[in-house]
């Protein structure tokens, strides 16, 4: 990029983390749900943030209370971006549903500022700055969602310090069924969902999760989606987070009757299942919604597929 640009817009995909046994290390970018981040240079020596789109009235425009604003302030200080700029965050990813909404906002802001000001940040740098925005809001660093939004495809986090992530191209025929129950969520959902987790685990639980996580990666790299479905089993985190999703156990039984499996999307309450045939995915989508309905819970859902990651849509 050689021209001196004044304005940029990027599109950032939603993402689903954990996928069963991969707590804080698995994530996949999904299509159909996107945030749009537009940043324009100004001459007023300050950072401005405007939020529009889905549930915009419930999202703070205070810089320190928004992942996009936090990332903008950090990068502005780090690189002395003193001329000022305006951020327009158009939300297409509903927040507080476990679909990587805050991570997408943070990732999009880091990426757009890097392009706009030619900061020459590496992909690892982008992940680091974006995750700082996530940490400021959720109370802890997790790089799974932001990595998936930036890289696209399936992400495996090898290490947090130093940051080492690997991108794996998902099978071309992979489909995902996402169901979103309409249930109450904690005001600071992600932080609360992490707080309730155990500090210690039983050795047998660790063996189970490591084995299933390894099998999931094997299925992902070989294109064996049935193995991926069978491997979406978590005996550590799900026990605690499933209690925050009324009807989850009923819905899980519905999935088993159809020879498939479900996992909580990130900290929930959305759930996800994997398929290789779209017709099968719609059958399961309707069954899972029926399961929630029988538990007295309304829900919505959609079928999606892996996304290629963040991209520039306007300069």
N, C-alpha and C positions, 0 to 999 in steps of 0.2 A: 504494500500500500504506500504510494508515493505522494499523493495529493494531500494538502493540508485540510482535512475535513473538519467541519464544525458540528456535525450532527450524525448520530448513528442509531440504528434500531436493530436489535437482535431478538430472535425468537428462541425461547428456552423450553425444552420439554419437561413434563412431569417425570417423576421417577418413583419406583417402589423399592424399598430397602428391606433387608433381612431375608425375605423369601423362605422363611422357616428357620433352618439352623444357622444361617449366616448373619447373626446379630453384629451390626456395625461393620461387616466386611463384604456383604453382598448388596448389590443394587442394580436395577435395570431401568434404562430410560424407556418411556412409553410414549406412543404417538397419541394424537387426538386432544390432548390437554397441553396448552402452552401458556407461558407468560411472555409478554412483550416488554422489553426494556428499551426506552429511547432516552438518550443522553445528548444534550445540546450545550455547547459552550456559551457562557455569558460573560459579561464584564462587570458583574456586581460583587465579585469577591466573596461569594457565599454559595453554599450548596442548597438547592431547593428540591423538594420531593413532592410529587403529586401521584396519588394512587387512584386508579379507576378500574372498572371491570367487576368481576364476580366478588360479591361481599366486600366491596371497597369501603363501605361505610364502617366496617368493623376492623379495618386495618389502619394502624397509626401512620401518620405522615411525619411524626417526630423522628428525626434521624436516628437517635439512640434507641428507638423502640421498633425499628424496622430493619430487617437483615440487609436490605439494599442500602439503607441510610448508613448503617454501621460500616459496611464495606467501603462505601464512598468516603466516609470520614477517615478511615484507616489509610486508604490509598492516597487521599488528598494530603494527609500529613506526611506519609512516607515519601512521596514524590513532589511535594511542594506545588500542588496544583492550585495556585493562588488566584487564577483568573475567574474561578467560579464556574459552575455548571448546573443545569437543571435536569432532573431525572423524572421521567414519566413512566411509572410502573403500571402497566395494564394487566390486571390479573385475569388469566384464563384458567388457572389452576386453583380450585377451591382450597382454602386453608383449613388446617386442623382435621384433615381426613386421612392422613398417612400417605399422601401422594407427592411429597417433596416440594410443597408450595414455597416454603420459606427458603429452602435450598436453591430453588430455581431463581428466586429473586436475587439472592446473593451471588449466584454463579453468573447470572446475566449482567449484573452491575460490574463485577470484576472483569468480565470478558469485554464488555463495551468500553469501559474506561481504558483498558489495555490497548484496544484498537484506536480509540479516539485520540489518546495522548501518546501513542507509540511508545509504551512503557517497556516493551520487549520482555514481558513476563513469560516464563515457561508454563507449560500446562500444570506442572507441580506447584509453581508459584500461584497460579490462578486458584487451584484447589485450596492452598493454604490460606489465601486472603478470603476466599468465599466461606471457608469453614470458620474463620474468626467471626464472621457475621452471624453464622448459625450459633456459635458458642455464646455470643453476647445475649441472644434471645432465649436459647434453650438451657443454658447453664453448663454445657459441656461440648467439647469438640467431637464432631462426627463427620467424616468426610465422604461417606457412602453416597448420599443423595447428590451432593454438589458434584462429585466425580462423575456420576452417571449423566447428569445434565450437561456437563462439559464434554465428556468423551463420547456419549451415546453408547448404545449396546449394553452389554453386561459388564459390570465392574467387580473386580475382586481386589479388596484392600489387603495387601500383604503386611504393611507396617504403617503405624501412625507417626513414629519418630525414629528415623526419618520417614517422610511420606513416600510410600511405594505402592502404586496401584497398577493393576494389569487389566487391559480391556480384552474381552473375549467376544468375538462376533457370534451372536445367537443364531440358532438354526433359522433358515429362511421361512420355514413353515410354522414357526412358533406363534401361537395366539394366546392371549391372556384374557380371562374373564374377571372383571373387577366389579364387586358389589359393595355399595355404600349404604350401610344402615343409618337410619335417622335416629340417632341416640344422643343423649347429652354428652358433651365432652368438657373436660376440665379446662379452666380458663388458660392455664399454662400447660397444655396437654403433654407436650414432649418432655418437658422437665419433670412433670408429675409421673409420666409413664416410665421414666428412667429411675425415679426415686423409689418406686415400689419394687424394683428388681432386687434379687438376693445378692449379697456381697460374696457369698461362697457357694460353690456347687459341689454336688456329690460326684465322685470319680466316674460312676456308671453313667451319669447324665452327660458328662464331658465326652466320654467314649461314644455315646449315642450321637451327640451333635456333630462331633468331628467326622464320624463315619458317614452320616447323612450329608454333611456339607461336602465331603470329598466325592460322594456319589453324585451329588447335584452337579458339581463341576464336570465330572466325567460325562454325565448326560448332556450337559451344555456343549462340551467340546466335540462330542461324537454325534450330536444331533438326535440322541435318543430321549425324546420328550417323555416317554413313559417312565424312564428312570428318574428324570427330573421331578415328575409328579410324585413318585413314590418317595423321593428324598426330601420333600418339603415337610419334614417332621422335626419339631423342636420340643424338647422336654425341660427346658430351662426358663426361657422368657415367656413362652405362650401361657403357661400356667397362671401367671400373674396378670398379664395384659388381657387375656381372654375374659377375665372377670369384669373388665371395663366395657365389654361388648355384650349386652343382653341378647340371648338367643344364639350365641356363637356355637355352643356345643350342639344345639339342635341342627344348625346349618352344617356343621361338620359331619354329622351323621347322614344328612341328605347327600353330601358329597361322596361319602363312602359307598352309599347304595349305588352310585353311578360310577364306581371304580375310579374315583379321582380323589384329590386332596386339596385342601385350602390352607392358606397361611395368612397371618395378619400383615397388612401393608404397614411397614414401619411401626409406629406406635398406635396405629389404628385410627378410627374403627373400621376402615375399609378392609376387605379381604380379597385375595387373589387366587386364581387357579390357572394352571397351564394346560394347553391343548395343541394338537397339530391339525385338527380339522375344525373349520369354523362352525359347521352344523352342530358338532358336539359341544362346542363352546356355548352356543345359544341355548342348547338343551340344559346345560348345567346352570347357565345364568338364570333361566326361569325357575329351575329347581331350588337354587339358593335363595332367590327372592321369595319363593313359596315357603322355604324354611323359616326365614325371618318373619314372614306374614303369620305363620302358625305360632310363632313366639310373641305375636302381638306387636311386631316392629315393622314399620314401613321401610322400604329400601328402594334404591335405584341402582342401575348398573350399566355397563357397556363392555363391548369387546374391543380389544386393542392389540397392538403388536409393538415390537421394539422400535425405538426411534434412533436416528443417526446422531443426535446431540445438538448442541447450540449452533446457530448459524446467523450470519448477517443477512438481514432482509432489506435494509435500506441504508444508503450512505448519502 
